[in-house]
Amino acid sequence: MERSLSIELVRVTEAAAIASGRWMGFGKKMEADDAATSAMRKVFDTIHMHGTVVIGEGEMDEAPMLYIGETLGTGLAPKVDVAVDPLEGTNIVASGAWNALAIIAIADEGCLLHAPDMYMDKIAVGPKSVGLVDLDAPVEDNLKAVARANGKDVEDLVAALLNRPRHAKLIEDIRKAGARIKLISDGDVAAAINTGFPDTGVDILFGSGGAPEGVLAAVALKCLGGDFQGRLLPEDEAQRQRCLQMGIEDPSRILRMDDLVKGDDAIFAATGVTDGELLKGVRYKGNIATTQSLVMRAKTGTVRFIDGTHRLEKKPNLVLGT
């Protein structure tokens, strides 16, 4: 992949964030998501690549754009798999809460898992804990391993997980082990990424969430040198058949980093829509919008934070300009 794609993808996430950020606090999550999706799709048309959506807004008959199988870009090389979440955290934006992101991940063609839209059990850690945790290990063992790797006591750790009734036993186990907990309302991609940045205060992600979001998180952690494991959780025979149709012969096995993101190269880009531990949300003042973005590449290990100032009158439909 061309390294210039990194900056081009930030243009896409910036546009989605600027468009959806206007809806913050209005209680209209669908309108916010539609705004992000439309803006993201328009900018994709200007990117020199031949991309195919493998994780998107749904099937062709469910989504008018950014649907699975849709081709993106100008049609020129390189050929890449594209995973998108135009607005990770629609409920977050609707309520004006923390950690809503506009997200893109790409990898060479055939390298991203085509994750079906179902739950996935997950565990995510930063670079110091690679190879030391296991999805099937007891919670206490995983916490002790992460504590040792980071030179901390278990009591110093912060575990993030979605605040859901299904996690009651997991929450009990974490508390029994002595670690602290950060319960999040939505947005477990942001929580997974935060494990790769010590300043966020998050050491490990536990729990189940969306499988497509799991692939996005895995790409981010691959770029950071962290670790991610997942297991699909089909709820019925229809979902099990869906796994088989997408090439996942054994839905019960642990999916490790190389199952989720093959090869040695991938690019991840995200722009903050609302404020979070890692990125600031969009700010508006008249015709000026400011953004903060993160872009990372697995092949080089490069991590960039990009602050953008956008003169909106010079960017019809958020497309023109750099």
N, C-alpha and C positions, 0 to 999 in steps of 0.2 A: 504494500500500500504506500502511496505517496505521503510523505510527512506533512505536506500542505493540507491534507484532509483534516488534520486536527483542528486547525483554525477555522476551516470551512464549516465543520460540524458545530463549532461554538456559535457561528452565525445562526444556525438553525435553532439551537436551544435558546439563544437570546431572544429570537423572534417569538418563540412559543411562550417564553416567560413574560415578555412585555405585553403580549396580547392577553394572556390569562390573568396577569396580576391586577388588571383593572377590575376584576370581579371579586377581589379579596373582601370578605366580610359581607357579601350581599346574599349569602345563603343559596346561591344558584350554582351548584356544582356542575351541572350539565352544560350550562352556558360557558363556564370557565373552561371546561374540557374541550368544548367545540371551538372556542377561540384559540386555544393552544394548538389543537390538531390542524386547523385551517392554516394558521400562520406557519407551522412547521412544514406542512405539505408544500406551500408556495415557495419557501426558500430551498427546499430539496431540489426543485426543478432547476436551480442554478448551479448545483454541485456537480463537478466533473467526476462521475462514477457511474457504474452500472450496479445499482443496489436492488436487492430483493428483500422485502419485509418478511422476516421469519417470526418476529414477535411484534404485534401491533395492536390495533384497536379492535380486532376481531376478524371473523371471516368476511369474505366479499359481500355476502348477503346481509351482514350485520353492520358493516361500517362503510360509509361512502368514500373514505380515504384512509390511507395508512393501514389498509387491511392486509392480512397475511397473504403473501403471494404477489402483492403489488410491486411494480418496478419503480424505482426512484432514481433521480439524477438525469444527466444529459445522455446517458447510454454509452459513454466512453469508459475505457478501462480506468480503474480496476473493477473486477467483479467482486462484490462483497455481500455478505449477509448483514441485514440491518435489524436491530431491535430498538423499538422506540416506546417510550411512555411520555407522550406529550405533556401530561400533567400527572406526575406521581404525587397523589394527595389531593384529589378533588374535594373531599370533605374538609381537608385542611384549609384550602383556599376559601371555601364557602364560609368557614367559621373564623378565618383570620388567624389560624394557629401556626405552629412552627413546622419547618422542614418540608415544605412543598417544593418540588423540583421539576424542571423540564429536562428529560433525559434521552440520550442516544448512545447506543453502543454498536460498533461495527467490527467485523472480522472478515478474513478472506472467505470466499464462497465455500459453503459446506462446513464451516468451522463452529457455528453457533448451534446449540441444541434447540430444536424446534419444540419448545416447551408448551404442552397443552394448558388450556386455561382451567386450572384446578389448584388445590392446595399443595404446598410442598413443605415438608419439615426441613428446618434449616439450622445451621450453625456457622458463624462467621467470626474470624479473628484476624488480627493484624500480623505484620511480618514476623515479629518475634515469636509467635506461637505456631508457625507453620509446622505441620506434621505432628503436633502435640495433642490435638483434640480429635474426637471421633463422635460422630452422630449417635452411635450406639452405646457410647460409654456413659456411666452414671454422671449426672450433673456435677456432683461434688468432685469427681475425678477430673473432669474438664476444667472446672474452676481452679483446682489446685495446679494443674499443668500450666494454665495461663498465668497464674500468680507467680510461679517459679520462673517462667520465661521472662516476665517483665520486672522481676525483682521486687515483687509486692507481696503482701499478705492477702489471703482471700478476702479479708474484711475490707481491703482497699479497693477491690474490684467493683466495677459497675457493669451489670448485665442489662442489656436492652431487649425488650420484647413487646409485642403488640398486647394491648390491654383487652383481652378477650376471655370469656368464660372457659373456653377450651384449654386455656393455659393455667388454670387454677393449681393443678398438681405441680406443674413446672415452677410456678411462682413459689409454692410451698417448699420445694426442694432447694431452690436458690437461697431462700431465706434461711432454711435450716443449715445450709452450708456456711452461711455468714456473709455472703456477698450482698452488696447493695443492688437495687433494681431501679431502672428507668422504664416506666411503662409508657408506651407511645400509643396515641389514638389511631394513627395511620402512618404509612410511609416507612416501611421497613427497609427499602433500598438505602435511604439516607442513614438509617441506623447501622446497617452493614458497612457502608463506606466509612462511617465514623470510627469503626474499630481500627482502621488503618492510619488514623491521625491521633496521636496521644493527646493533643490539646483539647479534643472534644470531650474527653473524660469517659468514653465508652470503650470497654475492654473486650466484650464478647456479645454476640447476638444469638439468642435462642428463639425457638418457637416456629410455628407454621404460619405461612402467608402465601401469597400468590406465586405460582411456579414461574410465570414470565418475569416477575420482579426478581426472582431468584437468579435467573440467567443474567439480568442486568447487573445485579450486585456482584455476581461472580466475575464478570468482565472488569468491573471497577477494582476488585480485590486482586485480580491477576495483574493489572497494571501497577498496583501498589506493592505487589509481592506478598500479599496476605493469603488467607486460605478460606475456602467456602466449600461446604458439603450440603447436599440436599437429597431428599427422598420424596418422590411423588406420592400423593395420598388420594388416589381415586376413590370416590365415594360410592360408586355403583358400577354395574357392568358396562354401561354406556361410556363412562369415563375410562375404564380399563381398555375398552376397544379403541378409544381415542388415542391412548398411549401407543397401542400397537400400530395404528394408522400413521402415527408420526415417527415410527421407527424405534420406539422404546419397547424392546421385547420383554424386559423384566422390570415392571414399574416399582417393584419392592426393593430393588438394589440401591445402595448408596451411590449417588452421582457425585463424583469428585471433580476437581477443577478441570482436568483434561476431558471429562465427559461433557462438561458444560461449555467450555471454550477450548476448542482444539487449536493446535499450532502455537507458534511463539509470538504472534502479533495480534493485537486488538487495540481499538481506540475507544475511550469512554469520554463523554462530554456531558456536563450538567450545568444548568444555570438556576440560581435560586429564584423562586417565585415569592415565597415568604421567608422571613428570617429563620436561620437555623444555627446549629453549633458551628457549622463549617462555612456556610455561604450566607451572605446577606440577600434579602429579597429585593425586588424591583422597587426603585424610588421614582416618583414622577414629579415634575415641576414644569407646568406649561407644556411646551413642546420638547422638553428634555426628559429622557429616561436614563437612569443609571442601573447597571447590572453587575453582578459578580458571578463568575463562572469558574468551573474546574474542568481541565482537559488533561487526559493522561494517555500514555501509549505504553503497551506492554513490552514491545520489542526493545525500547530504549530505557524504559523506567522513568521517563520524563514526566514530571507533574507540574502543571502550570496553573496558577490562579490568574484570572484575567478580569480586570475592572473595565467596564465599558461605559462610555457616555454616548448617548444616541440622540441626534437631532431628528426628531420624528418627521418634521416637515420635509426633510431630505430623503426620507425612506418610505415612499408610497408602498403600502401593503407590507412594510417591514422588510422589503427585499433588497433594495439598492444599497450600495455602500459597503464598507468593510468594518 
